[in-house]
Amino acid sequence: LQLGFRMIQNAYNNKIASLEQEARGLRITCDEQKGQASTLQRKNSALEVELVEAHQRAQQLSEENKELFKTVQQLRRQLSRLEGLKKTVLESIADHQQSECELG
């Protein structure tokens, strides 16, 4: 009878030890996963900040692009006016030279 109790006690102790070891393993795994989750949250926060900064930079570049486009349009209009003025001046010089040739 005592042998039977000892066998049951040993089986019980072995099962307890096995379950305690499993619980320790699960706690370690849980702690590791908490650490990984914390790291991922920090990375996520950093990426969100980076995304906001990139969005702001994109908006800034878009505004700069609009201003540059306006400047290009203004310069093209000025160039067109100058080309017209150049044409007028050259025609005036040609007319003047032609009239001098006719007079002289």
Contact map, one row per residue, 1 for C-alpha under 8 A:
11111000000000000000000000000000000000000000000000000000000000000000000000000000000000000000000000000000
11111100000000000000000000000000000000000000000000000000000000000000000000000000000000000000000000000000
11111110000000000000000000000000000000000000000000000000000000000000000000000000000000000000000000000000
11111111000000000000000000000000000000000000000000000000000000000000000000000000000000000000000000000000
11111111100000000000000000000000000000000000000000000000000000000000000000000000000000000000000000000000
01111111110000000000000000000000000000000000000000000000000000000000000000000000000000000000000000000000
00111111111000000000000000000000000000000000000000000000000000000000000000000000000000000000000000000000
00011111111100000000000000000000000000000000000000000000000000000000000000000000000000000000000000000000
00001111111110000000000000000000000000000000000000000000000000000000000000000000000000000000000000000000
00000111111111000000000000000000000000000000000000000000000000000000000000000000000000000000000000000000
00000011111111100000000000000000000000000000000000000000000000000000000000000000000000000000000000000000
00000001111111110000000000000000000000000000000000000000000000000000000000000000000000000000000000000000
00000000111111111000000000000000000000000000000000000000000000000000000000000000000000000000000000000000
00000000011111111100000000000000000000000000000000000000000000000000000000000000000000000000000000000000
00000000001111111110000000000000000000000000000000000000000000000000000000000000000000000000000000000000
00000000000111111111000000000000000000000000000000000000000000000000000000000000000000000000000000000000
00000000000011111111100000000000000000000000000000000000000000000000000000000000000000000000000000000000
00000000000001111111110000000000000000000000000000000000000000000000000000000000000000000000000000000000
00000000000000111111111000000000000000000000000000000000000000000000000000000000000000000000000000000000
00000000000000011111111100000000000000000000000000000000000000000000000000000000000000000000000000000000
00000000000000001111111110000000000000000000000000000000000000000000000000000000000000000000000000000000
00000000000000000111111111000000000000000000000000000000000000000000000000000000000000000000000000000000
00000000000000000011111111100000000000000000000000000000000000000000000000000000000000000000000000000000
00000000000000000001111111110000000000000000000000000000000000000000000000000000000000000000000000000000
00000000000000000000111111111000000000000000000000000000000000000000000000000000000000000000000000000000
00000000000000000000011111111100000000000000000000000000000000000000000000000000000000000000000000000000
00000000000000000000001111111110000000000000000000000000000000000000000000000000000000000000000000000000
00000000000000000000000111111111000000000000000000000000000000000000000000000000000000000000000000000000
00000000000000000000000011111111100000000000000000000000000000000000000000000000000000000000000000000000
00000000000000000000000001111111110000000000000000000000000000000000000000000000000000000000000000000000
00000000000000000000000000111111111000000000000000000000000000000000000000000000000000000000000000000000
00000000000000000000000000011111111100000000000000000000000000000000000000000000000000000000000000000000
00000000000000000000000000001111111110000000000000000000000000000000000000000000000000000000000000000000
00000000000000000000000000000111111111000000000000000000000000000000000000000000000000000000000000000000
00000000000000000000000000000011111111100000000000000000000000000000000000000000000000000000000000000000
00000000000000000000000000000001111111110000000000000000000000000000000000000000000000000000000000000000
00000000000000000000000000000000111111111000000000000000000000000000000000000000000000000000000000000000
00000000000000000000000000000000011111111100000000000000000000000000000000000000000000000000000000000000
00000000000000000000000000000000001111111110000000000000000000000000000000000000000000000000000000000000
00000000000000000000000000000000000111111111000000000000000000000000000000000000000000000000000000000000
00000000000000000000000000000000000011111111100000000000000000000000000000000000000000000000000000000000
00000000000000000000000000000000000001111111110000000000000000000000000000000000000000000000000000000000
00000000000000000000000000000000000000111111111000000000000000000000000000000000000000000000000000000000
00000000000000000000000000000000000000011111111100000000000000000000000000000000000000000000000000000000
00000000000000000000000000000000000000001111111110000000000000000000000000000000000000000000000000000000
00000000000000000000000000000000000000000111111111000000000000000000000000000000000000000000000000000000
00000000000000000000000000000000000000000011111111100000000000000000000000000000000000000000000000000000
00000000000000000000000000000000000000000001111111110000000000000000000000000000000000000000000000000000
00000000000000000000000000000000000000000000111111111000000000000000000000000000000000000000000000000000
00000000000000000000000000000000000000000000011111111100000000000000000000000000000000000000000000000000
00000000000000000000000000000000000000000000001111111110000000000000000000000000000000000000000000000000
00000000000000000000000000000000000000000000000111111111000000000000000000000000000000000000000000000000
00000000000000000000000000000000000000000000000011111111100000000000000000000000000000000000000000000000
00000000000000000000000000000000000000000000000001111111110000000000000000000000000000000000000000000000
00000000000000000000000000000000000000000000000000111111111000000000000000000000000000000000000000000000
00000000000000000000000000000000000000000000000000011111111100000000000000000000000000000000000000000000
00000000000000000000000000000000000000000000000000001111111110000000000000000000000000000000000000000000
00000000000000000000000000000000000000000000000000000111111111000000000000000000000000000000000000000000
00000000000000000000000000000000000000000000000000000011111111100000000000000000000000000000000000000000
00000000000000000000000000000000000000000000000000000001111111110000000000000000000000000000000000000000
00000000000000000000000000000000000000000000000000000000111111111000000000000000000000000000000000000000
00000000000000000000000000000000000000000000000000000000011111111100000000000000000000000000000000000000
00000000000000000000000000000000000000000000000000000000001111111110000000000000000000000000000000000000
00000000000000000000000000000000000000000000000000000000000111111111000000000000000000000000000000000000
00000000000000000000000000000000000000000000000000000000000011111111100000000000000000000000000000000000
00000000000000000000000000000000000000000000000000000000000001111111110000000000000000000000000000000000
00000000000000000000000000000000000000000000000000000000000000111111111000000000000000000000000000000000
00000000000000000000000000000000000000000000000000000000000000011111111100000000000000000000000000000000
00000000000000000000000000000000000000000000000000000000000000001111111110000000000000000000000000000000
00000000000000000000000000000000000000000000000000000000000000000111111111000000000000000000000000000000
00000000000000000000000000000000000000000000000000000000000000000011111111100000000000000000000000000000
00000000000000000000000000000000000000000000000000000000000000000001111111110000000000000000000000000000
00000000000000000000000000000000000000000000000000000000000000000000111111111000000000000000000000000000
00000000000000000000000000000000000000000000000000000000000000000000011111111100000000000000000000000000
00000000000000000000000000000000000000000000000000000000000000000000001111111110000000000000000000000000
00000000000000000000000000000000000000000000000000000000000000000000000111111111000000000000000000000000
00000000000000000000000000000000000000000000000000000000000000000000000011111111100000000000000000000000
00000000000000000000000000000000000000000000000000000000000000000000000001111111110000000000000000000000
00000000000000000000000000000000000000000000000000000000000000000000000000111111111000000000000000000000
00000000000000000000000000000000000000000000000000000000000000000000000000011111111100000000000000000000
00000000000000000000000000000000000000000000000000000000000000000000000000001111111110000000000000000000
00000000000000000000000000000000000000000000000000000000000000000000000000000111111111000000000000000000
00000000000000000000000000000000000000000000000000000000000000000000000000000011111111100000000000000000
00000000000000000000000000000000000000000000000000000000000000000000000000000001111111110000000000000000
00000000000000000000000000000000000000000000000000000000000000000000000000000000111111111000000000000000
00000000000000000000000000000000000000000000000000000000000000000000000000000000011111111100000000000000
00000000000000000000000000000000000000000000000000000000000000000000000000000000001111111110000000000000
00000000000000000000000000000000000000000000000000000000000000000000000000000000000111111111000000000000
00000000000000000000000000000000000000000000000000000000000000000000000000000000000011111111100000000000
00000000000000000000000000000000000000000000000000000000000000000000000000000000000001111111110000000000
00000000000000000000000000000000000000000000000000000000000000000000000000000000000000111111111000000000
00000000000000000000000000000000000000000000000000000000000000000000000000000000000000011111111100000000
00000000000000000000000000000000000000000000000000000000000000000000000000000000000000001111111110000000
00000000000000000000000000000000000000000000000000000000000000000000000000000000000000000111111111000000
00000000000000000000000000000000000000000000000000000000000000000000000000000000000000000011111111100000
00000000000000000000000000000000000000000000000000000000000000000000000000000000000000000001111111110000
00000000000000000000000000000000000000000000000000000000000000000000000000000000000000000000111111111000
00000000000000000000000000000000000000000000000000000000000000000000000000000000000000000000011111111100
00000000000000000000000000000000000000000000000000000000000000000000000000000000000000000000001111111110
00000000000000000000000000000000000000000000000000000000000000000000000000000000000000000000000111111111
00000000000000000000000000000000000000000000000000000000000000000000000000000000000000000000000011111111
00000000000000000000000000000000000000000000000000000000000000000000000000000000000000000000000001111111
00000000000000000000000000000000000000000000000000000000000000000000000000000000000000000000000000111111
00000000000000000000000000000000000000000000000000000000000000000000000000000000000000000000000000011111
